[in-house]
């Protein structure tokens, strides 16, 4: 009986440590799987890349909205979208300034960022939100979510110093939830 309890206790301790390691990033697997942080573009693709020294690692895209009532929390819901920027070493500055503009009609939330967001931030239609994140090793991110339907659109701009982030198409970011 003691051996069984000891094995059970050790198993619980190992599982607890495993859970801490898995959640060390603080992001659900569904969000982590969107990351392009270490992606390497092919030489062929490089000739089409118009991003410049600060690059959004995602491109403008559409996403299904999260279930009603879930967008204000980081929970792995369907509409959570990771937005990352990579900053070339030629750019001076250690802070990214993000500007989020909700075109509506639904509400959008910032549910996480690379600085360890303490409280979610509501981005209401027509009321732009500015926030800052530290750039560490040329990288930072936001996670945004919406449970709004009817084509809720979020415009995302980021800059470090005087240089704007651009997608590979040379544009700022947009996400459309349907």
Beta strands, then each sheet from edge to edge (+ up, - down):
strand 1: 54-56
strand 2: 61-63
strand 3: 81-87
strand 4: 95-104
strand 5: 108-113
strand 6: 121-123
strand 7: 129-134
strand 8: 139-146
strand 9: 152-160
strand 10: 163-164
strand 11: 173-177
sheet 1: 1+ 3- 8+ 5- 6+
sheet 2: 2+ 11+ 9- 4+ 7-
sheet 3: 2+ 11+ 9- 10+
end
